Amino acid sequence: MRNKRLTKRLLLYFSVTLVLFALIMGSVFSWLFTHYNQHVHEEETMQRVLTLAAAIPAMKDSSQFLEETENRVVAEESGSRMRHGHHGRMTHQNERGNDAARREMDWCRQQFSVHDSAGREASQQAGAFLQQLDSLAQGKVWLVVEKSHTILACGENTGEERGQLPAPVNDVLQQVLAGQTAVSHDFGALLDTPSVTVGAPIKDNDGKVVGAVLIHRPLEDLQNTINGGLRLLILSVMLALFLAGILAVMLARRFIRPLYRMQHVSRAFAQGHYDERTGICQQDEIGMLAADIDVLGEKLALAEQERAAISRQRQEFLAAVSHELRTPLTVLRGTVELLFSGLVTEKAERQKYLHQVMSNLSALERLVGDLLELTRLRNTGFSVGKEPLNLCDAFEDAAEQMRTAAAQKNLQLRVDFDGPLPIQGDYGRLRQLMLILLDNAVKFSDDGGEILLQGRQQGGKWQVMVEDHGCGIAPAELPYIFDRFRTNRNHNEQGTGLGLAIAREIAGRHAMEITCESELSRGTRFIIKGDFSLVKPE
């Protein structure tokens, strides 16, 4: 069963991100929506109160209503002075001062009703007028008489209340009566309901402030509107979260699918199936990772092929070595057993068998030596000592050593160099390389022929060629002549098949390239190429 831990983690991350986004967006929207609606609410109320403040002085009922209120208050004050007149002039003046101070601090709030239980006509007319203002303002309206400190309103609780107003309310009234507009949220306690209050001054024809009009609009409707908007927002957010959750699941699966594919390919690599590929083509980090896995698969497949080739070569090498060793050992064993058996008594015949033993021992020694030499050259830890030398000297020295063998077959060995070839190299190894090539040329050439050793410079490069006119090499065998144990037994019975492999290793150690060109019955040409700039001392 697949492990869904990453999928769950992605879904958790998506969910937390979406919830946080929804909470932040909801909070910001709620704050902005509330303040916007409050601002619109206050602006609308301000326009209405300004309209009423401008229209009230022109209304017949309002002028009469304000005058009657003022007269009634003056009459009440006069009656109060008459009742207290016997206290003398000084007392009367003190009371007048106290009344003035009281009016400065105390307010009288009167409410009128259209259906007054007392049935007084004046009260009913006042209530009807105030109710008309309420309907025009679409809220509760207070008319304020400045001189009498009287607040007039229409309401269910009719009657008169005196006392000191709360400080915030009194500040708003003083601000309006000073000729300014004002907005306040502090009338909720006085009106027993949360509200926004907007006030504007009432001015007479001379521009003098004679009163004020206040409009109180309850915040219940505004709060209901805000709550309704928030409910819609919550429903929208929940629907968005649901749809986003579905989308998150789909995206998570789409994101995880390439990872599962890469996991499958990785497990296939672990089981040795290096031909598996992800097949993912994406221009992102996952696509880059998938491409790297595919490249890794190609390299693993190549490495497996190389490993298989090396294993096959190792088996072939062991089989070839076993074969090469078995033949002389078998001959040696048979010869030694024959000599030990006492069946060979004649001296000449015994000398013949002893000579055969020595010949096979020499072949074994030569084979073991070549194997050790090839193994040493192929070892990456083995270094060839290099020093400045003239390549012509090493090759000419090898040619001089092979002249005796060439003369035995009446072969002419001609050396032709157009100039010195200064390089960095191992004199003995380079001499060994040329001995191998010249030895092959002598072995596979017919009697009376010619062998050419030629060297030429071509700019910063040079080329050395060893050419014979012997039996040649078949085209099918030509690609494999530098492999181990590749030899023509018809013309080289004493060869081990390791000479050309050793020659290629020596050439590679000196940054040289060795190739072969050959035609059957027409001869063979070995070509060594090098670059003066590439041959550096180790």
TIMI-725910 format. One record per residue (C-alpha): x negated, y negated, z. Coordinates in steps of 0.1 Angstrom, whole numbers, plus 5000, padded with zeros to 4 digits. Last residue first. Example, Ala and Ser with C-alpha at 12.3 -4.5 7.8 and 13.67 -1.06 7.14 Angstrom:
2
486350115071 487750455078 
// end
This chain:
538
445848674843 444048494815 446348354787 447048504753 450148314741 448348024725 446048234703 449048424690 448848794682 449749044655 448649404651 449549594619 449249964614 449450074577 450050434565 449350614533 450650714499 451851074503 454950964523 455150584527 454150394559 454450064577 453750044615 454049774640 452049644670 452849314687 450349154711 450848994744 447749164758 449549404781 451949474752 449049584730 447749824756 451149974761 451550014723 448250194721 449150424749 452350524731 450250564699 447850814717 450451014736 451251294710 448551524726 446551574694 444451884688 446652024661 446751694642 447551754605 450352014606 451151924642 452351574632 452651394665 455351234687 454651344723 455551004737 457250744716 455250514693 456050714662 459850694669 461050444643 458850614615 460150964620 463150934597 461050744571 458551034569 455050934578 452050904554 449851184540 446650974539 445750644522 444650454553 445250104566 444349934599 445449574600 444549284623 446648964623 446048614638 448148324649 447447944655 446947894618 446848224600 443648414609 442848744592 441449074603 440949394582 440049754591 440349954559 440150334556 439050504523 439450844509 436951124501 438751384522 442451324528 443551094556 445751204585 442951264610 440850964600 443750724602 444850864635 441350824650 441250464636 444450374654 443450544687 439950394686 441450044680 443450064712 440550204731 438349904720 441149674732 441249854766 437449834770 437249464761 440049364784 441449034771 441448654767 441148574730 438648444704 439148604670 435948544650 436148494612 437348644579 437149004593 436649294569 435549644581 435349934556 435450294567 434650524537 435850884543 433651174534 435551394559 432551434582 431651074575 434950954591 434051134623 430650974624 432050634615 434450644644 432050484670 431150204646 434850124641 435450104678 432549864682 433949664652 437349644671 435749514703 433549264685 436349134663 438449054694 435848804705 435948774743 437048554771 437948774801 440948984811 441349254838 444449454831 446849474860 448749774873 451749694895 454149724866 453050084861 453350154824 449550134819 448850374847 451350624835 449950614800 446450664813 447450944836 449251124808 446351074785 443951224810 446151514817 446451584779 442651544774 441851774803 444352034790 442952014755 439352054770 440552354790 442052504758 438652464740 436752604769 438952914770 438552964733 434752944736 434953204763 436953434740 434353404712 431553454736 433153774748 433353894712 429753814706 428753994738 430654314731 432454464760 436054324757 438354574774 436954494808 440354384821 438854054834 438153924799 441654014787 443153854818 441153544811 442253524775 445953584783 445853324811 444053064790 446353114760 449453084783 447852774800 447152614766 450752664754 452552594787 450952254793 452352094761 455752264766 455952154802 454851804792 457451794765 460251924788 459151674815 459151394789 462551504775 463951504810 462351164817 463651034784 467151144792 466950984826 465550664811 468350664785 470950734812 469450454833 469350224803 473050304795 473950254831 472049924831 473949814800 477249914816 476249734848 475349424827 478649434809 480549484841 478649194857 479648974827 483249084832 482948994870 481448654861 484348594837 486848684864 485048444888 485148164862 488848234855 489548214893 487747884895 489747734866 490147744829 491948084829 491348384806 491648704826 491049034807 489649184839 487349434822 486749814827 483949974807 481750004838 483750304852 481150414878 483550444908 482350114923 482849954889 486450074890 486849934925 485649604911 488049624882 491049684905 490049404928 489749174898 493249264888 494549214924 492948874924 494548794890 497948874905 497548664936 498048324920 501148434901 502448594932 501848284952 503448074924 506548284924 506848284962 506247904963 508947854937 511448044959 510247844989 510547514969 514147604961 514947664998 512947365009 514747144984 518147274996 517147205032 515846855022 518946775004 521146885033 519046685057 519246375034 522946415031 523246435068 520946135071 523145925048 526246015068 524445925100 523445585085 527045515073 528345625107 525845395124 526945105102 530645175110 529845195147 527644885146 530544665156 530644325138 530844015161 531243685143 530543375162 531843025154 530442715170 531642385183 531642005178 528241975161 528041625146 527841605108 530041295106 532841495091 532841735120 530342025123 530942385133 527642565141 526842925129 526643255148 525843615139 526443895164 525544255157 527444515177 527244795203 530544805222 531744675256 531944325242 529744165269 527344465271 527044475233 526344095230 522644135229 522144225192 521643865181 521443655150 521343285150 522242985128 521042645139 522842315149 521942295186 525242455194 523942765176 520742775197 522642715229 525042995221 522143235213 520343135246 523543185266 523943535251 520343625260 520743485296 523943665304 526943435306 527843255339 531343275350 534943215341 537443445327 540843355313 543643575301 544543815274 543044165274 544144295239 542144045220 541943715201 539043485210 538243145224 535043065242 535142745263 532142535274 534542235275 532342005255 530942275231 534142455221 533242805209 535442995186 534743375188 535543605159 535743985159 535144135125 536444145090 535743765089 539043685072 540943925093 539343805125 540043445115 543743535111 543743705145 542343375159 545243175144 547843425155 546443435190 546543055192 550143045179 551143315204 549543125232 551242805223 554642985220 554443145255 555943485255 554543575289 553843925275 551743775248 552343965215 550043745193 547343775219 544943525233 541643565250 539843295270 536143295280 535243005303 531542935306 529442835335 525942675336 526442335320 530042325330 529042385366 526442115365 529141875353 531541985379 528841945406 528141585394 531841505395 532041655429 529141435441 530841125427 534041215444 532241265476 530640925474 533940755465 535940895493 537041235503 540641145497 540141195459 539841575460 543141665446 542941375421 539541485408 540741845402 543741715384 541441515361 539341815354 542342025345 543541755322 540141735305 540242115300 543742095285 542741805262 539742005249 541842315242 544542105225 541941935203 540342275193 543742425184 544842115165 541642115145 541842485139 545442485128 544942225102 541942405085 539242175071 537042205101 537242585099 536042615063 532242545067 531842755098 533943025082 531743035051 528543035073 530043315094 530743515062 527343465047 525643565079 527843885082 526643985047 523043915056 523344105089 524844415073 522244405044 519444385070 521044665091 521444875060 517744825050 516544885086 518445215088 517445335053 513745245059 513645425092 515545725079 513545745047 510245735067 511446005091 512846215063 509746195042 507546275072 509746565082 510146695046 506346675040 505646855072 508147125063 506747155027 503147185040 504047435067 505947645041 503247635015 500547725041 502748005054 503448135018 499748135011 499048325043 501748575036 500248635001 496748665016 497948925041 499849125016 497649425017 498649664990 500050005000 
// end
